Amino acid sequence: MRKIFWGISTLFLLSLTSCLDESVYEKETVYKEDILNYFDALMVSTKGEFNDEISEFKNSINFRKVETYDLRTTEKIISAEITSLNSFQDAERVKAIFFLNNGKIVRSNIVTFDHEMHFDKHDDIIVSILNMDASTQIYTGRMTVYNAFQKLLMYNIYESGKLVENAMARIDAGANPTSGKTNGCTNWYLITTTYYSDGSTTTTTEYLYTSCSGGNCEEQASRGSKINCGGGPWTGGAGSPAGINPSFPSLPANGDVYEFTNANGEYTKYQFDSQKGIWVVIERILPPITIILEPENYPFLMIQWPVHGQIVFGTDNFIYTYDGGSGNWEGVYCIQNQLTNPCLFSVAAHVLDPNVTSTYNGLIQQVFNSSDKVNWILIEGSINGAAQTPPDLTNDGIFTVITTLDPADLTNKSREYIASTIYHEAFHALMHKYTGAFTYTPTEHHYQMITNFIVDISEALQEAYPNLSTIEAKALIAKQIYEFHGPVRSQILLRIGLTEDQINAALIKFSGNGPGTTGC
């Protein structure tokens, strides 16, 4: 009888246990100590200014409901359930997000969700937004992001995964990070953009709050000083910054890729070029805080009201696309001007500017400035001649062609002469891209140039330097072909419609910095 009683009792206790909250029996996350240390460092960093908010945030975390996810950068996020925060009692779900950089927590956010239909894949939405991957989003509702001090940073409203409205806290004047100040304080506004089905948008501005100096982290961000706490979407780090500088592999192979993310979340992807022994930047992801802290590096991205999908051609020869969901700018390089000589650099930047509307420059931009899989790099080196563009380097489906300019040969010449050399080498780069149609020989390239492209290239040179006559522009483009192919000079002259005296006159005039030329 006693055995039967104990058996029934055991079954009863087991059934009772199964009804209890399973989280009680789940193990606490291995990151608990790291998270607590992060909050301690955050309090020190803010000099006690937000201790109440930080303490409430820390005490609300359920350390038994924690997951980790890899991001497309080198960082991971720790996602934790929040049990209760007074300010967010009405939200359907509240999450805490911690960013891991080199094993150290450097930033944090509070993320809330509001939706009418049942939904339980909140982490998937957070990861997809941070990865700027709209294809995985099926969410209908509102996602709002706050910093560790419970201040609103941004919100997104989605309909079946499509972004229909997003808002972000910004300093008063996006074009000038030091403006919007009154008596040492900074005004913050919520910039809200609504996206309509016909492709149009509207933008409104609403005052949020004013932050002042004296330890306030938002004020630190607006001043552009070193920030160890909240100042922009997906930021809010504290403590010693992780990953201050990249640490490249000591023995890289050609085409090797290295990725680096700093403590503010700025991501950079490099690729090694063994021919030149350099690491080439091929991709950047810039969170909003980077634009605030480094306005001198990215003045072309200081846009007050960017809209989702907006494209900006940077003066650094990257193409940047704005992602409204995350607030990030993603940049891929296509034409990379790595020239260090001031004259060569400025000429290349001028003639390869996407705003130069010539047919030839349009072709260059279409081929090399539309995909991160097709790239053209301009560098300096000591070579036999003014410039050279050997065949491409192709690794993992990424096509890269490198043009070398020799400063010793070019720097005493006019800008027009240097520009014609760059446009000439650009043609070789274009031909290398289309290897199925053309061979690698300079002769074949030059034949195509003088037969089919001499007018387009010379017109592009004239647009960049209007002081050139049509004859002078053609002569400068043809000069290297003419010099390279001595035995067939008469045929070259016939095809381009110039005389030998006209070519020689242009060479004499623009090989220096005399009257009628543009010097460096």
KARA-V681463 format. One record per backbone hydrogen bond with DSSP energy under -0.5 kcal/mol. CO is the residue of the C=O (numbers start at 1). NH is the residue of the N-H. Records with the same first field share a line. If there is no record, write none. Layout:
CO: NH, NH
This chain:
1: 5
2: 6
3: 7
4: 8
5: 9
6: 10
7: 11
8: 12
9: 13
10: 14
11: 15
12: 16
13: 17
14: 18
15: 19
16: 19, 20
17: 20
21: 24
22: 25
23: 26
29: 32
31: 35
32: 36
33: 37
34: 38
35: 39
36: 40
37: 41
38: 42
39: 43
40: 44
41: 45
42: 46
43: 48
44: 47
46: 49
48: 51
50: 54
51: 55
52: 56
53: 57
54: 58
55: 59
56: 60
57: 60
58: 61
60: 83
61: 63
62: 65, 81
63: 29
65: 81
67: 79
69: 77
75: 71
76: 100
77: 69, 79
78: 80, 98
79: 67
80: 96
81: 62, 83
85: 88
86: 89
88: 91
93: 113
94: 82
95: 111
96: 80
97: 109
98: 78, 100
99: 101, 106, 107
100: 76
101: 104
104: 101
107: 99
109: 97
110: 146
111: 95
112: 144
113: 92, 93
114: 142
121: 125
122: 126
123: 127
124: 128
125: 129
126: 130
127: 131
128: 133
129: 132
132: 134
133: 136
134: 137
136: 138
139: 161
141: 158
142: 114
143: 156
144: 112
145: 153, 154
146: 110
147: 150
151: 147
153: 169
154: 145
155: 167
156: 143
157: 164, 165
158: 141
159: 162
162: 159, 164
164: 195
165: 157
166: 193
167: 155
168: 191
170: 189
172: 174
173: 176
176: 179
180: 187
182: 185
184: 213
185: 182
186: 211
187: 172
188: 208, 209
189: 170, 191
190: 192, 206
191: 168
192: 204
193: 166
194: 196, 202
196: 199
200: 196
202: 194
204: 192
206: 190
209: 188
211: 186
216: 220
217: 221
218: 222
219: 223
220: 224, 225
229: 237
232: 231, 235
246: 248
249: 252
253: 256
256: 272
258: 270
260: 268
262: 265
266: 262
267: 285
268: 260
269: 282, 283
270: 258
271: 280
272: 255, 274
273: 277, 278
278: 273, 280
280: 271
282: 333
283: 269
284: 331
285: 267, 287
286: 329
287: 290, 291
288: 292
289: 293
290: 294
292: 295
294: 297, 298
298: 301
299: 302
301: 303
303: 306
307: 310
310: 322
312: 314, 320
314: 317
317: 334, 335
318: 314, 320
319: 332
320: 312
321: 330
322: 309, 324
323: 327, 328
328: 323, 330
329: 286, 331
330: 321
331: 284
332: 319
334: 336, 376
335: 337
336: 338, 378
341: 345
342: 346
343: 347
344: 348
345: 349
346: 350
347: 351
348: 352
350: 353
353: 356
355: 357
358: 362
359: 363
360: 364
361: 365
362: 366
363: 367
364: 368
365: 369
371: 374
373: 399
375: 401
376: 336
377: 379, 403
378: 338
379: 405
381: 383
383: 385
386: 406
388: 404
392: 394
393: 395, 400
395: 398
397: 399
398: 395
399: 375
400: 393
401: 377
403: 379, 405
404: 388
405: 381, 407
406: 409, 410
407: 411
410: 413
414: 418
415: 419
416: 420
417: 421
418: 422
419: 423
420: 424
421: 425
422: 426
423: 427
424: 428
425: 429
426: 430
427: 431
428: 432
429: 433
430: 434
432: 435
433: 435
434: 437, 438
441: 445
442: 446
443: 447
444: 448
445: 449
446: 450
447: 451
448: 452, 453
449: 453, 454
453: 457
454: 458
455: 459
456: 360, 460
457: 461
458: 462
459: 463
460: 464
461: 465
465: 468
469: 473
470: 474
471: 475
472: 476
473: 477
474: 478
475: 479
478: 482
479: 483
480: 484
481: 485
484: 486
485: 488
486: 489
488: 492
489: 493
490: 494
491: 495
492: 496
493: 497, 498
499: 503
500: 504
501: 505
502: 506
503: 507
504: 508
505: 509
506: 510
507: 511
509: 512, 514
510: 414
514: 517
517: 519
518: 415
